[in-house]
Amino acid sequence: MLNIHVPGLTGLSAANDGKFPFLDTLMAIDGRTGVRGHGSPMPIWGDRYVASALEDAGFHGSELIVRGRLMALVEYIESIQQ
């Protein structure tokens, strides 16, 4: 159950004077900024992506895979802006 208001992802550009906050969005997803949801810190998706990528590419290769996955996610969020 949510105990705080969580803004929709389709209004990020509108809330930022019409410009999509790409870097802020990326940093929120990978855990570099403090975003709260569900009453606790947002899971650090970068760490979750690394765990799955490590199995396939090793430590150094997984970094590239994770960065690519995060960028693809942020680009998708950018594409759904209203």
BALO-51102 format. One line per 2 residues: their letters; for each residue y negated, x negated, z negated of N, C-alpha, C, O. Coordinates in steps of 0.02 Angstrom, whole numbers, plus 50000, padded with zeros to 5 digits. Atoms other than C-alpha are relative to their C-alpha. Layout:
<sites>
A> Y/X/Z/Y/X/Z/Y/X/Z/Y/X/Z | ...
</sites>
This chain:
<sites>
ML> 50059/49958/50000/50000/50000/50000/49938/49956/50000/49933/49908/49961 | 50062/50037/49997/49830/49935/50046/49955/50020/49942/49945/50079/49929
NI> 50048/49984/50054/49709/49922/49901/49930/49974/50016/49885/49978/49973 | 50067/50019/49977/49563/49851/50000/49992/50024/50073/50042/50035/50107
HV> 50013/49979/49931/49481/49906/50164/50014/49942/50047/49991/49886/50037 | 49984/50050/49950/49550/49812/50313/49969/50023/50066/49987/50077/50091
PG> 50032/49979/49937/49442/49818/50470/50049/49998/50058/50097/49958/50058 | 49958/50000/49940/49521/49858/50638/49987/49938/50042/49932/49910/50040
LT> 50007/50060/49959/49551/49715/50758/49963/50012/50065/49943/49964/50098 | 50033/49987/49936/49472/49803/50906/49925/49999/49996/49891/50004/50047
GL> 50073/49999/50008/49296/49797/50834/49970/49934/49980/49913/49932/49957 | 50026/50066/50021/49277/49611/50801/49939/49980/50041/49890/49954/50013
SA> 50058/50018/49957/49160/49584/50949/49940/50043/49983/49884/50018/49977 | 50055/49955/50016/49056/49737/50907/49967/49981/49934/49906/49987/49927
AN> 50027/50020/50065/49035/49675/50729/49966/49932/50002/49935/49910/49953 | 50028/50067/49992/48979/49506/50795/49951/49998/50059/49951/49951/50098
DG> 50052/49996/49947/48836/49559/50911/50028/49994/50070/49997/49965/50114 | 49971/50000/49933/48953/49582/51059/50037/49938/50020/50063/49934/50076
KF> 49965/50062/49984/49028/49408/51053/50062/49993/49957/50059/49998/49896 | 49938/50005/50037/49209/49385/51005/50001/49935/49959/49990/49881/49986
PF> 49999/50059/50043/49223/49266/50855/50066/49962/50004/50107/49966/49958 | 49936/50032/49986/49364/49162/50928/50021/49952/49945/50076/49959/49918
LD> 49982/50050/50049/49361/49017/50806/50011/50031/49930/50058/50012/49896 | 49991/49966/50065/49338/49128/50652/50067/50038/49998/50101/50038/49947
TL> 49938/49963/49997/49484/49235/50708/50060/49953/49996/50108/49967/49960 | 49947/50049/50002/49594/49084/50738/50009/49972/49930/50066/49966/49906
MA> 49997/50029/50067/49552/49011/50568/50025/50051/49949/50057/50032/49899 | 49974/49949/50045/49589/49177/50482/50075/50007/50008/50111/50016/49958
ID> 49929/49993/49987/49759/49189/50564/50040/49940/49975/50094/49948/49946 | 49961/50058/50020/49812/49011/50529/49991/49982/49926/50022/49934/49901
GR> 50005/50009/50072/49756/49022/50348/49945/49954/49976/49941/49940/49916 | 50054/50046/50021/49604/48907/50348/49942/50035/49966/49901/50003/49934
TG> 50052/49963/50035/49491/49046/50287/50033/50050/49954/50090/50070/49965 | 49970/49955/50049/49519/49161/50141/49993/50073/50018/49942/50104/50003
VR> 49998/49929/49983/49563/49332/50209/50049/50034/49954/50104/50009/49943 | 49955/49965/50046/49636/49458/50089/50021/50067/50031/49980/50102/50061
GH> 49973/49937/49979/49746/49605/50133/50059/50017/49955/50091/49971/49929 | 49945/49978/50043/49874/49704/50035/49990/49975/49928/50039/49972/49890
GS> 50012/50022/50068/49791/49638/49876/50018/49928/49986/50014/49905/49929 | 49982/50070/50010/49848/49459/49903/49978/49960/50061/49960/49990/50112
PM> 50022/50039/49941/49806/49314/50019/50042/50016/50062/50102/50030/50057 | 49965/49988/49937/49850/49339/50201/50052/49945/50010/50038/49886/49996
PI> 49951/50052/49986/50011/49250/50248/49972/49950/50050/49935/49969/50096 | 50023/50051/49954/49976/49087/50336/50049/49998/50058/50103/49970/50054
WG> 49955/49993/49943/50050/49124/50506/50017/49934/50031/50071/49926/50060 | 49984/50065/49973/50038/48944/50560/50062/49971/49969/50104/49943/50003
DR> 49940/50025/50034/50166/48897/50428/50062/50038/50022/50116/50008/50030 | 49942/49961/49977/50279/49039/50483/50021/49980/50070/50080/49977/50086
YV> 49984/50022/49933/50267/48984/50664/50032/49931/49999/50079/49918/50038 | 49972/50067/50004/50303/48803/50617/50074/50002/49982/50114/49966/50011
AS> 49931/49997/50022/50464/48850/50530/50047/50015/50058/50100/49984/50064 | 49957/49984/49943/50535/48928/50688/49996/49947/50054/50046/49934/50088
AL> 50008/50051/49948/50465/48793/50803/50035/49935/49982/50058/49899/50027 | 49968/50062/50021/50536/48650/50700/50073/49996/50022/50097/49942/50040
ED> 49930/49998/49979/50712/48704/50743/50008/49979/50072/50058/49949/50091 | 49995/50013/49929/50676/48686/50928/49970/49934/50023/49996/49902/50069
AG> 50038/50055/49972/50552/48544/50948/49987/49941/49953/49957/49892/49974 | 50015/50054/50047/50547/48435/50793/49929/50006/49974/49891/50050/49996
FH> 50065/49995/50033/50393/48402/50689/49941/49996/50047/49898/50040/50047 | 50059/50010/49957/50272/48336/50821/49997/50052/50056/49943/50077/50073
GS> 49999/49949/49947/50326/48455/50959/49983/50069/49973/49954/50110/50008 | 50013/49934/50029/50316/48603/50841/49926/50012/49992/49903/50069/49997
EL> 50073/49992/50007/50130/48571/50812/49971/50028/50065/49928/50072/50063 | 50025/49975/49935/50098/48598/50998/50021/50071/50013/49982/50112/50038
IV> 49975/49932/49991/50207/48753/51003/49961/50049/49957/49941/50102/49981 | 50036/49956/50046/50120/48828/50852/49929/50011/50023/49906/50068/50023
RG> 50069/49992/49975/49946/48795/50920/49998/50046/50060/49953/50087/50067 | 49997/49957/49942/49995/48877/51083/50012/50073/49982/49981/50118/50010
RL> 49986/49932/50022/50065/49030/50995/49939/50031/49967/49923/50089/49979 | 50060/49975/50033/49910/49048/50887/49945/50016/50051/49912/50068/50046
MA> 50051/49988/49949/49795/49032/51037/50016/50062/50041/49972/50102/50057 | 49979/49941/49962/49896/49163/51132/49986/50063/49960/49964/50114/49988
LV> 50012/49942/50043/49882/49282/50984/49925/50016/49997/49906/50075/50003 | 50072/49989/50003/49693/49259/50970/49974/50025/50067/49931/50068/50070
EY> 50021/49976/49933/49672/49280/51159/50020/50073/50009/49984/50111/50041 | 49981/49930/49996/49769/49443/51146/49951/50044/49961/49928/50095/49985
IE> 50047/49962/50041/49657/49504/51005/49933/50006/50036/49900/50058/50035 | 50062/49998/49961/49507/49458/51113/50005/50051/50056/49956/50085/50072
SI> 49992/49955/49942/49579/49560/51257/49999/50074/49981/49988/50116/50024 | 49999/49929/50021/49589/49721/51153/49933/50022/49969/49930/50077/49940
QQ> 50065/49982/50028/49406/49721/51100/49971/50059/50037/49977/50065/50098 | 50031/49940/49971/49313/49884/51128/49925/49992/50003/49890/50037/50026
</sites>
